[in-house]
Amino acid sequence: MEKRATYRQWWIGIGFAIPQIVLIFTFFYWPAGQAVYWSLTLQQPWGGGNIWVGLDNFREILSDPNYWASVWRSIVFAGFSTAIAMICALLLAVCVDRELTGSRLYRVVLIWPYGIAAPALALAFRFMLAPQAGLIAFVNDVWPGIWDPGLNGTDAMISVIAAFSWKYVGYDFIFFLSALQSIPRSHIEAAALDGAGVLRRLVDIQLPLLTPTVFFLLVIDITESFQDSFGIVDIMTAGGPARATELMVYKIYFDGFRGLDYSGAAAQSIILMILIMGLTILQFRFIERRVHYK
């Protein structure tokens, strides 16, 4: 029989809930409400009050081809970075779970990248991928001009995706390794006795049992790729060259704090929030059907 915590006085439970309610209201509902209000008004750059404009800010944004280009770039960035991070993390977790030589050391080292701040990570990758002084400089000596993130938009996007994926490999690795170790060893041993190889056991037994973890990480990684990429983009490319890496979250910052278009930036943040919510609902609606919880 399931046991539930009960309190003799009704106000004790409310007392425990009030701090959490205050935090949620202060750091989520209040800023979100302010963003909605600003998106429906014209905020003066240097003060002077707000002018009600209704949906004009949204109409202006949705008619801007540069904004739709940033949406497409954000989707491409989210897709590639999520796929790379999850695939690499799964392969590393499988290797560590098999307890290969040095697996205990790898288990600790592979977690560290997630603890590195995004600006520090971006600065390191900016140096390593620099065409003049980084590791890629040796490649440019053999094939001059084959790599230049400062001038080539595709190279710049690849470098940003590589940095972001490298950071989240450590995060995904933790969950994949925990999920693999929670699978009963009797299942793996029985399959091995039946003659199933390592790859066959992975595909037929481990991956189906990992679907809850895969689904969870898919939702988290896609959400984070839309909203946690600002630091990496700002340090590595600053949205360039020629807006090739200007993602939605960076465009919000650029238009709001550099272009002083606070109302337009607020409207973009509302659209970004709706997009993330829509993608999450679609994942729960269609992808969760393939998840095996038992």
C-alpha positions in Angstrom: 0.0 0.0 0.0 1.4 3.4 -1.0 2.1 5.7 1.9 1.5 9.4 1.7 2.8 12.2 3.9 0.1 13.9 6.0 0.2 16.9 8.3 -2.0 17.6 11.3 -2.3 21.3 10.5 -3.3 22.4 7.0 -1.0 25.3 7.0 2.2 23.2 7.2 1.9 21.9 3.7 1.1 25.4 2.4 4.2 26.7 4.2 6.4 24.2 2.4 4.8 25.1 -1.0 5.0 28.9 -0.6 8.8 29.2 -1.2 8.6 27.2 -4.4 5.6 29.2 -5.6 7.4 32.4 -4.9 10.5 31.3 -6.9 8.4 30.1 -9.9 6.4 33.4 -9.9 9.5 35.5 -9.5 11.8 33.8 -12.1 9.2 32.5 -14.6 5.7 33.9 -14.6 6.7 37.5 -13.9 9.4 37.7 -16.6 7.1 35.9 -19.0 4.3 38.3 -18.3 6.6 41.3 -18.8 7.8 39.8 -22.1 4.2 39.4 -23.3 3.4 43.0 -22.3 6.5 44.4 -24.0 5.7 42.4 -27.2 2.3 44.1 -27.5 3.7 47.6 -26.9 6.3 49.8 -28.4 9.0 50.2 -25.7 11.0 53.4 -26.0 14.8 52.7 -26.0 15.6 55.5 -23.5 12.4 55.4 -21.5 9.3 57.4 -21.9 6.7 54.7 -21.5 5.0 52.2 -23.7 2.7 52.7 -26.7 0.2 50.0 -27.3 0.6 48.5 -30.8 -1.1 45.1 -30.4 0.2 42.4 -32.8 2.2 44.9 -35.0 5.5 43.6 -33.5 4.7 40.1 -34.5 3.6 41.0 -38.0 6.8 42.9 -38.6 8.9 40.0 -37.3 7.0 37.3 -39.3 7.4 39.4 -42.5 11.1 39.7 -42.1 13.1 37.1 -44.2 16.1 37.5 -41.9 14.0 36.2 -39.0 12.8 33.1 -40.9 16.4 32.5 -41.9 17.4 32.5 -38.2 14.5 30.0 -37.5 15.8 27.6 -40.1 19.4 27.9 -38.9 18.2 27.2 -35.3 16.4 24.1 -36.5 19.4 22.8 -38.4 21.6 23.6 -35.4 19.3 21.8 -33.0 19.0 18.7 -35.3 22.7 18.2 -35.9 23.9 19.1 -32.4 21.3 16.8 -30.7 22.1 13.9 -33.1 25.9 14.2 -32.7 25.8 14.6 -28.9 23.4 11.6 -28.3 25.1 9.2 -30.7 28.6 10.0 -29.4 27.3 9.7 -25.8 25.6 6.4 -26.4 28.7 4.9 -28.0 30.9 6.0 -25.2 28.4 4.8 -22.6 28.3 1.4 -24.2 32.1 1.1 -24.2 32.3 2.1 -20.5 29.4 -0.2 -19.6 31.4 -3.1 -21.1 34.2 -2.2 -18.6 36.9 -2.0 -21.2 40.5 -1.1 -20.2 40.5 2.3 -18.5 36.7 2.5 -18.3 36.7 3.8 -14.7 38.9 6.7 -15.7 36.8 7.4 -18.8 33.7 7.4 -16.7 35.0 10.4 -14.7 36.7 12.3 -17.5 33.8 12.1 -19.9 31.5 13.9 -17.4 33.8 17.0 -17.1 33.0 18.8 -20.4 29.4 19.5 -19.2 30.8 21.4 -16.2 32.8 23.8 -18.4 31.1 27.2 -18.8 29.9 27.9 -22.3 32.1 31.0 -22.9 35.3 29.2 -21.8 34.3 26.2 -24.0 33.7 28.5 -27.0 37.0 30.3 -26.5 38.9 27.0 -26.5 37.1 25.8 -29.6 37.6 29.1 -31.3 41.4 28.7 -30.8 41.5 25.0 -31.8 39.4 25.6 -35.0 41.2 28.8 -36.0 42.5 28.5 -39.6 45.7 30.4 -38.8 46.9 29.1 -35.4 44.7 26.2 -34.3 44.8 22.5 -35.1 43.1 23.1 -38.4 46.1 25.2 -39.5 47.9 22.0 -40.4 45.0 21.1 -42.8 45.0 24.6 -44.3 48.7 24.2 -45.0 47.9 21.2 -47.2 44.7 22.5 -48.7 44.8 26.3 -48.5 41.5 27.9 -47.8 39.6 24.7 -47.2 38.6 25.8 -43.7 37.9 29.4 -42.6 35.0 30.0 -40.1 35.6 33.7 -40.3 34.6 33.9 -44.0 32.7 30.7 -44.7 29.2 30.4 -43.2 29.1 26.6 -43.4 32.4 26.3 -41.6 31.2 28.7 -38.9 28.1 26.7 -38.4 30.0 23.4 -38.2 32.4 24.9 -35.6 29.4 26.1 -33.4 27.7 22.7 -33.7 30.9 20.9 -32.8 31.4 23.0 -29.7 27.8 22.7 -28.5 27.7 18.9 -29.2 31.0 18.4 -27.3 29.6 20.1 -24.2 26.4 18.0 -24.1 28.1 14.6 -24.8 29.1 14.6 -21.1 25.5 15.3 -20.0 24.0 12.6 -22.2 26.7 10.2 -21.3 25.6 10.3 -17.6 22.1 9.3 -18.4 23.0 6.6 -21.0 25.4 5.0 -18.7 23.0 5.0 -15.8 20.3 3.5 -18.0 22.6 0.8 -19.3 23.7 -0.2 -15.9 20.0 -0.5 -14.8 19.4 -3.2 -17.4 19.4 -6.6 -15.6 22.6 -8.5 -16.4 20.6 -11.7 -16.7 19.0 -10.4 -20.0 22.5 -9.7 -21.5 23.9 -13.0 -20.3 21.0 -15.0 -21.6 21.4 -13.4 -25.0 25.1 -14.1 -25.0 24.5 -17.7 -24.2 22.1 -17.9 -27.2 24.9 -16.8 -29.4 24.0 -13.1 -29.8 27.0 -10.8 -30.5 27.7 -7.5 -29.0 25.9 -5.5 -31.7 22.9 -7.8 -31.8 22.5 -7.5 -28.0 22.7 -3.7 -28.3 20.1 -3.5 -31.0 17.6 -6.2 -29.8 17.9 -5.8 -26.0 19.6 -2.7 -24.8 18.3 0.0 -27.2 14.6 -0.9 -26.7 15.1 -0.7 -23.0 16.9 2.6 -23.4 14.0 4.3 -25.2 12.7 6.2 -22.1 16.2 7.7 -21.7 16.5 8.4 -25.4 13.2 10.2 -25.4 14.1 12.2 -22.3 17.4 13.3 -23.7 15.9 14.1 -27.0 13.5 16.6 -25.4 16.2 18.1 -23.2 18.8 18.4 -25.9 16.5 20.0 -28.4 15.2 22.5 -25.8 18.7 23.4 -24.7 20.0 23.8 -28.2 17.4 26.5 -28.8 18.0 28.5 -25.7 21.5 27.6 -24.3 23.5 28.3 -27.5 24.0 32.0 -26.9 27.3 31.9 -25.1 29.0 29.7 -27.7 27.7 31.6 -30.7 28.6 35.0 -29.1 32.2 34.0 -28.4 33.0 32.0 -31.5 31.2 33.8 -34.3 29.1 36.7 -32.9 26.4 35.5 -35.4 28.6 35.8 -38.4 29.9 35.7 -41.0 27.0 37.4 -42.8 24.5 36.2 -40.2 25.4 32.6 -41.0 25.3 31.6 -37.3 22.6 34.1 -36.1 20.3 31.7 -34.3 17.0 32.7 -32.8 18.3 33.2 -29.3 21.3 35.3 -30.5 19.0 37.4 -32.7 16.9 38.2 -29.7 20.0 39.5 -27.9 21.3 41.4 -30.9 18.0 43.2 -31.8 17.2 43.9 -28.1 20.5 45.0 -26.6 22.4 46.3 -29.7 19.5 47.4 -31.9 17.6 48.7 -28.8 14.4 47.1 -30.2 13.1 45.9 -26.9 9.6 45.2 -28.1 10.7 43.3 -31.2 13.1 41.2 -29.0 10.3 40.5 -26.6 8.1 39.4 -29.4 10.9 37.1 -30.7 11.2 35.6 -27.2 7.5 34.8 -27.2 7.8 33.1 -30.6 10.8 31.1 -29.4 8.9 30.0 -26.3 5.9 28.9 -28.4 8.2 27.1 -30.8 9.9 25.1 -28.0 6.6 24.3 -26.5 5.3 23.1 -29.9 8.3 20.9 -30.5 8.0 19.4 -27.1 4.3 18.6 -27.6 5.0 17.0 -30.9 7.7 14.8 -29.4 5.3 13.7 -26.6 2.5 13.2 -29.1 4.3 11.2 -31.8 7.7 10.0 -30.5 6.6 8.8 -27.1 4.5 6.1 -28.7 7.7 4.2 -29.5 8.9 4.4 -25.9 8.9 1.2 -23.9 8.6 1.9 -20.2 8.4 -1.8 -19.2 
